[in-house]
Amino acid sequence: MTTQRTSGRRKQALAAAAVVAGLLTTAACGGGDSDGSKNGAAGFDAANNKVAQASLAKKGGTLKFGGAQDADSWDTTRGYYGFAWNFMRYYSRQLVTNKTSAGADGAKVTPDLATGLAKITDGGKTYTYTLRDGVTWEDGKPITSKDVKYGIERVWAQDVLSGGPTYLKDFLDPDGKYQGPYKDKSADHLGLKAIDTPDDKTIVFHLPKANADFEEVLALTSASPVRQDKDTKAKYTLHPFSSGPYKFASYSPGKDLTLVRNDAWKQSSDPVRKAYPDKITVKFFSNANDLDQRLINGDIDLDLNQTGMSPQGRTVALKQHKGNLDNPVSGYIRYAVFPQSVKPFDNVHCRNAVIYGADHVSLQTARGGPVAGGDIGTNMLPPSVPGAEGQKYDPFQIAGANKNGNAAKAKEELKACGKADGFSTTIAVRNNKPVEVATAQSLQASLAKVGIKAEIDQYDGSQTPGIIGSPSNVKKKGYGIIIMGWGPDFPTVQGFGLPLWDSKYISQSGNNNYALIKDKKIDGLFDQYVNTLDAGKKTEIATEINHKVMEGGYYLPFTFEKFINWRSDRLANVYTTDAYSGMYDFVNLGLKSSK
Amino acid sequence: MLAYLIRRLFAAAVMLVVIIMVVFGIFFLVPKWAGVDIATSFVGKQADPAAVQAVREKLGLSDPIFIQVWEFFKGIFVGRTYSGGGDVTHCAAPCFGYSFRSEQAVWPVLTDRFPVTLGLALGAAVLWLVLGVAAGVLSALKRGSLWDRGAMVVALSGVSLPIYFTGLLALAIFSYGLKWIDGQYVPLSESVGGWFGGMILPWITLAFLYAAMYARITRATMLEILGEDYIRTARAKGLTEQVVIGKHAMRSTMTPILTMLGMDLGALIGGAILTETTFSLPGLGQAVLNAIKNQDLPIILGVTLITSVAVLIANLVVDVLYAVIDPRVRLS
């Protein structure tokens, strides 16, 4: 391994980047059609929580994705990246899936392989589904209930298929009695007791304990069917066998991926997918700026990763192609959290002092400002999760009167905490996230003004689970403030907050309840939530959990994160969905021309 | 000559074994000393204990280090079977390891990406050699002239400007702005024109850096040689200036140039990381960068070995070519 004879001197790089950014701005073409036109760009935010140019979608053509990062795995059992789950719907189907609708409606569950939503009996512990007629694999053979069961059983084979979400395992077999299909001694390798398949069309789930979000978890791609004779185990990621409208034609990890139509798929069997393009290509770029320029030049239709354009590309796009941009809320909250094991953060007043002392506008600016960074975060429930109140719930007046910090109130809280002269602490921040480092520096500067002296410790970001995920290490290092971010795996309070706030989820390694919250009221609300089937009541409980968390002063929210995402002039039927944290819903994207 | 070659090949093989052991130690032993369980770096976001244990079993990470090294060497010649957690994966010879990130054997990944890097390195080398040496010779012959000063200013710029600047600049002007060149890589097997179009900017960018260095070295060496007695003698004997420069001075000038070329080409074949990243070329440099980001140790190890082999071979070729170019060099 080697590099050219160049040194990576930081100043040189920054100067170079600045000059090149200027040149790129000049070189970029086009005018700013921010209002949109029929055949051109739909306009700024035209696809944000609403459908843009749906009627212009034609059958045919090649939809071109570009990405700076490949999926962690294209195996439906193993993938954990949000964009991968979104993309997997091209070649995989589930019993139920998220609606192909814009915004909050997209987060609702709708039947896919199943004829309807679950028939729930036994006090929410039994879920029964019937499969549709005409659902097939890419070789034309019918998809059976046993294929669905086998696909779900693969989640238990963590020793071979690691990496993906394990909610199904936790919900159906919390004691871990089943060993997974590869160690299953039964002749058909379908020994998981929690799932029955009385015939090829029926599948019955038996939960040891009711869980109100079980159907949301079944909508994750990890619940996709897999056919036993096509299961290549760990290598399945290289060529998953399709149950959806497209199938793998070629895949070279980190280079490119091509999907073509699955001729065995029948539109009549699929109420969800429209399958507009004939072909879908993905090209991976190692230079994010190059990717953005290719988007702007029209060589590529959209970014596979959906994590927003780079600062350079964003500047050009906002200036000259605003009509091609959407600015959705990502579903992520960026925040600081206070571990109660580190003194004086065991005292709520000291925690509150940090919240009041922080300059929230400065923190928002460090995150990228209101457009690229997001709205100032005022509480801990992402706006995309049912029960969230957005900026309307702002108990600390973070986006209101105290948005630039309230030194007087902070000092009052310090006095109540018994630290009238302030205190010293350490801010832990990942060293591979420059924006997080910038927020740590911003927080450090504003806290200094109220007498809180904070040192910044930039730890190895790749070792996060072992460093801040270890409560004993956090205490040993004196990390009073940890900078982090979190998004929901599925858009409910359970999908977002359970690992963060429920005391049962405190663990000695890979812990995510960094604040070490042990609040019986919060635990009780989560227990109540999982046993509640009524959507309205679930929403109420979610709101209450959020309030309890904020009242504890465990978190200082920075932003309700937003992205700037690009959609090309060629795209039609474009919309963002809360199901995938504000990304465009890939599966029903169309092109305006079949050429 | 044959004995010399055999001696050099033997030395190269020994060097390669040492390199493998050192690199293997860096990746598999040093983390162990630092208390890091490298099995965790092979699994994804959910570091399930069962997954970590299966990786430990598959890679034999609990075995003594010398057994692990032996298994690695054995894999190169006879292949290797990884088994653990109820899954068996065979890696055919030559097995340089197995990436549990992409679920691919390392060797096919390397051979798939190698032609891109080779094409980049060779194309750029032709350009920088022709332009750099020609500019250096002309500058030496026209010392102090406007040409000399101009060429050396350009050369200084080439040495000073990093690839990530000149590369982005070239893309901004010729690809995004003027749209003369698409700039996206197309495999040679798909389209010769497309391949050339995708490679021309990386070649020029890379050659600009190296040509500048070669021009400066050529100029300095040529000036030194032009002052040598045997050049004066050649001129005194009435030989034409073309023969003096072309036949006598150039031969000696080429010796250090050739040494540099061997090292540079060898190193570039291991992956021109900055160039491949800037132009999104799917070569070894891009592969190793992705592997570093993903902590994909087997790929990093594989590319490191490819680089070592390339440098060793290039040096061997250079040593042999010395004798051809410069008769004063004796192979002993």
Contacts between the chains, C-beta under 8 A, distances in Angstrom:
chain1	res1	chain2	res2	distance
A	1	B	270	5.5
A	1	B	271	5.9
A	1	B	273	7.6
A	1	B	288	5.0
A	1	B	300	6.9
A	1	B	303	4.9
A	1	B	304	5.0
A	1	B	307	5.3
A	2	B	267	4.2
A	2	B	268	7.1
A	2	B	270	4.7
A	2	B	271	6.4
A	2	B	272	8.0
A	2	B	273	7.5
A	2	B	307	5.5
A	3	B	272	7.5
A	3	B	273	4.8
A	3	B	274	5.9
A	3	B	285	7.9
A	4	B	163	5.5
A	4	B	206	7.1
A	4	B	209	6.2
A	4	B	268	7.6
A	4	B	272	5.9
A	4	B	273	7.6
A	4	B	274	5.4
A	4	B	275	6.6
A	5	B	209	7.1
A	5	B	213	7.4
A	6	B	162	4.3
A	6	B	163	5.8
A	6	B	164	7.8
A	6	B	209	7.3
A	6	B	274	6.3
A	7	B	162	7.7
A	12	B	162	6.5
A	13	B	162	7.5
A	13	B	164	7.0
A	16	B	161	7.9
A	16	B	162	6.4
A	16	B	164	6.4
A	16	B	165	3.8
A	16	B	168	7.6
A	19	B	165	7.3
A	19	B	169	8.0
A	20	B	165	6.5
A	20	B	168	4.3
A	20	B	169	6.0
A	20	B	172	6.3
A	23	B	168	8.0
A	23	B	169	6.4
A	23	B	172	4.6
A	23	B	173	7.3
A	24	B	168	7.5
A	24	B	172	4.9
A	24	B	176	6.6
A	26	B	177	7.4
A	27	B	172	4.6
A	27	B	173	6.5
A	27	B	176	4.8
A	27	B	177	3.2
A	28	B	176	6.5
A	28	B	177	7.8
A	29	B	177	7.8
A	70	B	290	7.8
A	72	B	44	5.5
A	72	B	45	7.0
A	73	B	44	7.2
A	78	B	44	7.0
A	80	B	44	6.3
A	80	B	45	4.8
A	80	B	46	7.0
A	157	B	85	7.7
A	157	B	86	7.1
A	158	B	46	7.5
A	158	B	48	4.0
A	158	B	50	4.6
A	158	B	51	5.1
A	159	B	48	7.6
A	159	B	50	4.1
A	159	B	51	5.6
A	159	B	53	6.7
A	159	B	54	3.8
A	159	B	84	7.3
A	159	B	85	3.0
A	159	B	86	6.6
A	159	B	87	7.7
A	160	B	51	7.9
A	160	B	54	6.5
A	160	B	85	4.9
A	160	B	86	6.0
A	160	B	87	4.3
A	162	B	43	4.5
A	162	B	44	5.7
A	162	B	46	6.4
A	162	B	47	7.7
A	162	B	48	5.4
A	162	B	50	7.8
A	162	B	51	3.2
A	162	B	54	7.8
A	163	B	43	6.5
A	163	B	44	2.8
A	163	B	45	6.1
A	163	B	46	5.9
A	163	B	51	7.7
A	164	B	44	7.6
A	164	B	46	6.8
A	165	B	46	7.3
A	166	B	46	6.2
A	166	B	48	7.2
A	180	B	86	7.5
A	182	B	85	7.7
A	182	B	86	3.8
A	182	B	87	6.6
A	183	B	86	5.1
A	233	B	87	5.1
A	234	B	87	5.7
A	234	B	89	6.7
A	234	B	100	7.6
A	234	B	103	5.1
A	235	B	89	7.9
A	235	B	103	5.0
A	237	B	102	7.7
A	237	B	103	5.5
A	238	B	102	8.0
A	238	B	103	6.1
A	238	B	104	7.3
A	252	B	112	6.9
A	252	B	282	7.7
A	253	B	102	4.1
A	253	B	104	6.5
A	253	B	109	7.9
A	254	B	102	7.3
A	254	B	282	7.3
A	254	B	286	7.2
A	254	B	287	6.8
A	254	B	290	5.1
A	255	B	282	4.5
A	256	B	282	8.0
A	283	B	184	7.8
A	284	B	280	7.7
A	284	B	282	7.9
A	285	B	280	4.3
A	286	B	276	6.8
A	286	B	277	4.4
A	286	B	280	5.1
A	286	B	286	4.9
A	286	B	289	6.3
A	286	B	290	7.3
A	287	B	277	5.7
A	287	B	278	5.5
A	287	B	279	7.2
A	287	B	280	5.3
A	289	B	168	6.8
A	290	B	171	6.6
A	290	B	278	7.4
A	290	B	279	7.3
A	290	B	280	5.4
A	291	B	280	7.7
A	293	B	171	7.2
A	293	B	172	7.9
A	293	B	175	7.8
A	293	B	176	4.9
A	294	B	184	7.5
A	296	B	176	7.8
A	297	B	176	6.1
A	297	B	179	7.8
A	299	B	182	7.9
A	299	B	184	7.1
A	462	B	41	8.0
A	462	B	295	6.3
A	463	B	36	7.9
A	465	B	47	6.3
A	466	B	40	7.8
A	510	B	47	6.3
